[in-house]
Amino acid sequence: MGGSGGFGVRLDSGANDAVDVRAALSRLRRASGLPVAFGGLLAGTGRFRIKELSGTETTVLSGLDILQGNGLGGKAVALSRPLAVTDYSVSSVISHEYDAAVAAEGLRSVLAVPVIVRRRVRGVLYGALRRPVRLGDRPLSAAVEAARELEQALLLQDEAAQLLSVVRQPTAADPAMWEEVREAHGELRALSQRVADPQLRQEMLAVCGRLATASSRRPGGAGPGGAPAHALAARGEGPVLSPREVDVLACVASGATNAVVAERLGLRPETVKSYLRSSMRKLGAHTRLQAVIAARRAGLLP
């Protein structure tokens, strides 16, 4: 996707997608025992491009476009369910547009699983053997589980993109927009903790940091002693909270109870209370509201 509304951070969805697909293929091979796995995501209407290979001996499958309904993967996509064949080249239940590529790699038994996000097929994963063997429940179940994990990763990226789409530079005269930004900031921090890709997680947190300092540039966004809060943050002055303490305060700022904060962040309620007490002590606050206000003045929250 493009830049995040002037905050100077890009989420390279193509690179992140490749990482997620490679991870899914690795899980598929490890859990299923199949020596070969490959797959790809949607590359146009009804078209899926194989981009990631694992355990292959050639690159003949790389860049192959799978059309909906064609071959084993295309049929799995069209039916939105996993399929397997014992011997690809002679199977009577699929069409044979891709026989040459499959034969060049020496594949015989093949399974295909669609990757479905919000009822839309977004990709397809394959596992294969180089001998004709009926694939049982174990490899099929492993492939389905790998596809489900990839679906969750893609869903997280979608949610992050939606949140970042509202993160644009608001004007000082638009308090309603700033409330929306604050809400997006809290959700984005919570969402980042569920993202497995460390690069994507760091990019999301970088956006959160820029949001926090951007809000302090508005009139009245001053830190202790009247200095602008973003200037204090840039100089490393003022209170220093841990990432988890900021996560908790960001949720509290949206009005969430400790129980809700715990659910959002995957923590125990007692742990949330501990982080909250620690952040209040560092900020010199005696109530939750005072802590949120102090964190905003310090450029830690938008």
C-alpha positions as CSV (number, residue, x, y, z in Angstrom):
1,M,0.0,0.0,0.0
2,G,1.1,3.6,-0.3
3,G,2.5,6.0,2.3
4,S,0.5,6.5,5.5
5,G,-0.7,10.0,5.1
6,G,2.5,11.9,5.6
7,F,3.9,9.8,8.5
8,G,6.7,8.4,6.3
9,V,6.1,4.7,6.8
10,R,5.2,2.2,4.1
11,L,3.8,-1.3,4.6
12,D,5.3,-3.3,1.8
13,S,2.4,-5.7,1.4
14,G,4.2,-7.7,-1.4
15,A,7.2,-8.4,0.8
16,N,5.1,-9.2,3.8
17,D,2.9,-11.5,1.7
18,A,6.0,-13.4,0.5
19,V,7.2,-13.9,4.0
20,D,3.8,-15.2,5.2
21,V,3.5,-17.6,2.2
22,R,7.0,-19.0,2.7
23,A,6.2,-19.5,6.4
24,A,3.0,-21.4,5.5
25,L,4.8,-23.6,3.0
26,S,7.5,-24.4,5.7
27,R,4.8,-25.4,8.2
28,L,3.0,-27.5,5.5
29,R,6.1,-29.5,4.7
30,R,7.1,-29.9,8.4
31,A,3.7,-31.0,9.6
32,S,2.6,-33.1,6.6
33,G,5.9,-34.9,5.8
34,L,5.5,-33.9,2.1
35,P,8.8,-33.0,0.6
36,V,7.5,-30.4,-1.9
37,A,5.3,-27.4,-1.3
38,F,4.5,-24.3,-3.4
39,G,1.9,-21.6,-3.6
40,G,0.9,-18.1,-4.3
41,L,-1.7,-15.4,-3.9
42,L,-4.3,-13.7,-6.0
43,A,-2.7,-11.9,-9.0
44,G,-5.8,-10.7,-10.8
45,T,-9.4,-11.6,-11.3
46,G,-9.6,-15.4,-11.1
47,R,-5.8,-15.7,-11.4
48,F,-3.4,-17.0,-8.8
49,R,0.4,-16.8,-9.4
50,I,2.8,-19.4,-7.9
51,K,5.7,-17.3,-6.5
52,E,7.0,-19.3,-3.5
53,L,8.6,-22.8,-3.8
54,S,9.9,-25.1,-1.1
55,G,11.7,-28.4,-1.7
56,T,11.5,-28.1,-5.5
57,E,14.3,-29.2,-7.7
58,T,13.6,-26.8,-10.6
59,T,12.0,-23.3,-10.9
60,V,9.6,-24.4,-13.6
61,L,6.6,-23.8,-11.3
62,S,7.7,-20.3,-10.3
63,G,5.6,-17.6,-12.0
64,L,2.9,-20.1,-13.2
65,D,-0.5,-18.5,-13.3
66,I,-3.3,-20.7,-12.1
67,L,-6.7,-19.8,-13.5
68,Q,-9.8,-20.5,-11.5
69,G,-11.2,-23.9,-12.5
70,N,-8.1,-25.1,-14.2
71,G,-5.9,-27.9,-12.9
72,L,-6.0,-29.2,-9.3
73,G,-5.4,-25.8,-7.7
74,G,-7.9,-24.0,-9.9
75,K,-10.6,-26.5,-9.1
76,A,-9.8,-26.2,-5.4
77,V,-10.2,-22.4,-5.7
78,A,-13.5,-22.8,-7.7
79,L,-14.9,-25.2,-5.1
80,S,-13.4,-23.4,-2.1
81,R,-12.3,-26.7,-0.6
82,P,-9.1,-28.9,-0.4
83,L,-8.6,-31.4,-3.1
84,A,-6.0,-34.2,-3.8
85,V,-5.1,-36.5,-6.6
86,T,-3.0,-39.7,-6.4
87,D,-1.4,-39.3,-9.8
88,Y,-1.7,-35.8,-11.3
89,S,-0.9,-36.6,-14.9
90,V,-3.6,-39.3,-15.3
91,S,-6.3,-38.0,-13.0
92,S,-9.7,-37.9,-14.5
93,V,-11.2,-35.4,-12.1
94,I,-9.1,-32.3,-13.1
95,S,-8.2,-30.6,-16.3
96,H,-4.6,-30.8,-17.5
97,E,-3.4,-27.3,-18.6
98,Y,-0.4,-27.6,-16.2
99,D,0.8,-31.1,-16.9
100,A,4.1,-30.0,-18.5
101,A,5.2,-28.0,-15.5
102,V,4.1,-30.7,-13.0
103,A,5.9,-33.4,-15.0
104,A,9.0,-31.3,-15.3
105,E,9.2,-31.1,-11.5
106,G,8.5,-34.8,-11.3
107,L,5.4,-34.5,-9.2
108,R,2.8,-37.3,-9.0
109,S,0.6,-37.1,-5.8
110,V,-0.5,-33.5,-5.3
111,L,-2.9,-31.7,-2.9
112,A,-4.2,-28.2,-3.1
113,V,-5.8,-26.0,-0.4
114,P,-7.5,-22.6,-1.1
115,V,-6.6,-19.7,1.2
116,I,-9.8,-17.9,2.1
117,V,-10.0,-14.5,3.8
118,R,-13.5,-13.1,4.6
119,R,-15.1,-15.5,2.2
120,R,-12.8,-14.5,-0.7
121,V,-10.2,-16.9,-2.0
122,R,-6.9,-15.1,-1.8
123,G,-4.4,-17.8,-2.6
124,V,-3.7,-21.5,-3.0
125,L,-1.1,-23.8,-1.3
126,Y,0.1,-27.1,-2.7
127,G,1.9,-30.1,-1.2
128,A,3.3,-32.9,-3.3
129,L,5.2,-36.2,-3.6
130,R,7.2,-37.6,-6.5
131,R,5.5,-40.9,-6.4
132,P,1.8,-41.9,-6.8
133,V,0.5,-42.5,-3.3
134,R,-2.9,-41.8,-2.0
135,L,-2.6,-38.9,0.4
136,G,-4.3,-39.5,3.7
137,D,-5.8,-37.3,6.4
138,R,-2.5,-36.3,8.0
139,P,-1.1,-34.3,5.0
140,L,-4.5,-32.9,4.1
141,S,-5.0,-31.7,7.7
142,A,-1.5,-30.2,7.8
143,A,-2.1,-28.3,4.6
144,V,-5.4,-27.0,5.8
145,E,-3.9,-25.8,9.1
146,A,-1.1,-24.1,7.1
147,A,-3.7,-22.4,5.0
148,R,-5.6,-21.3,8.1
149,E,-2.5,-19.7,9.6
150,L,-1.8,-17.9,6.3
151,E,-5.4,-16.7,6.3
152,Q,-4.9,-15.2,9.8
153,A,-1.7,-13.5,8.7
154,L,-3.4,-11.9,5.6
155,L,-6.4,-10.9,7.8
156,L,-4.1,-9.1,10.2
157,Q,-2.5,-7.3,7.3
158,D,-5.9,-6.3,6.0
159,E,-6.9,-4.9,9.4
160,A,-3.6,-3.0,9.7
161,A,-4.1,-1.5,6.3
162,Q,-7.7,-0.4,7.2
163,L,-6.4,1.2,10.4
164,L,-3.6,3.0,8.6
165,S,-6.0,4.3,6.0
166,V,-7.5,6.5,8.7
167,V,-4.1,7.6,9.9
168,R,-3.7,10.8,8.0
169,Q,-2.5,14.2,9.2
170,P,-5.6,15.7,10.8
171,T,-6.0,19.5,11.3
172,A,-5.9,21.1,14.7
173,A,-9.5,22.3,14.2
174,D,-10.8,18.8,13.7
175,P,-11.1,17.2,17.2
176,A,-13.4,14.4,15.9
177,M,-10.7,13.3,13.5
178,W,-8.2,13.2,16.3
179,E,-10.5,11.0,18.4
180,E,-10.6,8.6,15.4
181,V,-6.8,8.7,15.1
182,R,-6.5,8.0,18.9
183,E,-8.8,5.0,18.5
184,A,-6.9,3.7,15.5
185,H,-3.6,4.2,17.4
186,G,-4.8,1.9,20.3
187,E,-6.1,-0.7,17.9
188,L,-3.0,-0.6,15.8
189,R,-0.7,-1.2,18.9
190,A,-2.9,-4.1,20.0
191,L,-2.9,-5.6,16.5
192,S,0.8,-5.3,16.2
193,Q,1.3,-7.8,19.1
194,R,-0.5,-10.5,17.0
195,V,1.6,-10.0,13.9
196,A,4.3,-12.7,13.5
197,D,6.4,-10.8,10.9
198,P,8.8,-8.7,12.9
199,Q,9.4,-6.2,10.1
200,L,5.6,-5.6,9.7
201,R,5.3,-5.3,13.5
202,Q,8.1,-2.7,13.7
203,E,6.5,-0.7,10.8
204,M,3.2,-0.6,12.6
205,L,4.8,0.5,15.8
206,A,6.7,3.2,14.0
207,V,3.4,4.6,12.7
208,C,2.1,4.5,16.3
209,G,5.1,6.5,17.4
210,R,4.7,9.1,14.7
211,L,1.0,9.4,15.6
212,A,1.9,10.1,19.2
213,T,4.4,12.8,18.4
214,A,2.3,14.3,15.7
215,S,-0.6,15.0,18.1
216,S,1.8,16.9,20.4
217,R,2.5,19.4,17.6
218,R,-1.0,20.7,17.8
219,P,-1.5,23.9,19.8
220,G,-1.6,23.1,23.5
221,G,0.4,19.9,23.0
222,A,3.1,20.9,25.5
223,G,5.2,18.8,27.8
224,P,6.6,19.6,31.3
225,G,7.9,23.1,31.6
226,G,6.0,24.3,28.5
227,A,8.4,22.5,26.0
228,P,6.6,20.9,23.1
229,A,6.0,17.2,23.9
230,H,7.4,16.0,20.6
231,A,10.6,17.9,21.3
232,L,10.9,16.2,24.7
233,A,10.4,12.8,23.1
234,A,13.0,13.6,20.4
235,R,15.5,14.5,23.1
236,G,14.7,11.4,25.1
237,E,13.5,13.5,28.0
238,G,10.4,13.0,30.1
239,P,9.0,9.7,31.4
240,V,10.0,6.5,29.6
241,L,7.4,3.8,29.5
242,S,7.9,0.3,28.2
243,P,6.1,-0.7,25.0
244,R,3.6,-2.8,27.0
245,E,2.9,0.1,29.4
246,V,2.1,2.2,26.3
247,D,-0.1,-0.6,24.9
248,V,-2.1,-0.7,28.1
249,L,-2.5,3.1,28.3
250,A,-3.5,3.3,24.6
251,C,-6.3,0.8,25.4
252,V,-7.3,2.6,28.6
253,A,-7.4,5.9,26.6
254,S,-10.2,4.4,24.5
255,G,-12.3,3.8,27.6
256,A,-11.5,0.1,27.9
257,T,-11.7,-1.7,31.3
258,N,-8.9,-3.8,32.6
259,A,-10.7,-6.9,31.5
260,V,-11.1,-5.6,28.0
261,V,-7.5,-4.4,27.9
262,A,-6.4,-7.9,28.9
263,E,-8.5,-9.5,26.2
264,R,-7.2,-7.2,23.5
265,L,-3.5,-7.6,24.4
266,G,-3.6,-11.3,25.4
267,L,-2.6,-10.5,29.0
268,R,-4.0,-11.5,32.4
269,P,-6.0,-8.8,34.2
270,E,-3.5,-8.8,37.0
271,T,-0.7,-8.1,34.5
272,V,-2.7,-5.2,33.1
273,K,-3.1,-3.7,36.6
274,S,0.6,-4.1,37.2
275,Y,1.5,-2.3,33.9
276,L,-1.0,0.4,34.7
277,R,0.4,1.0,38.2
278,S,3.9,1.2,36.9
279,S,3.0,3.7,34.2
280,M,1.0,5.8,36.7
281,R,4.0,5.9,39.0
282,K,6.4,6.9,36.2
283,L,4.0,9.6,35.0
284,G,3.3,11.0,38.5
285,A,-0.4,10.2,38.0
286,H,-2.9,9.1,40.7
287,T,-5.8,8.0,38.4
288,R,-6.2,6.3,35.0
289,L,-7.4,9.6,33.4
290,Q,-4.4,11.5,34.8
291,A,-2.1,8.9,33.4
292,V,-3.6,9.1,29.9
293,I,-3.4,12.9,30.0
294,A,0.2,12.8,31.2
295,A,1.1,10.3,28.5
296,R,-0.4,12.6,25.8
297,R,1.5,15.6,27.1
298,A,4.7,13.5,27.0
299,G,4.1,12.6,23.4
300,L,3.6,8.9,24.2
301,L,-0.1,8.8,23.1
302,P,-1.9,10.8,20.4
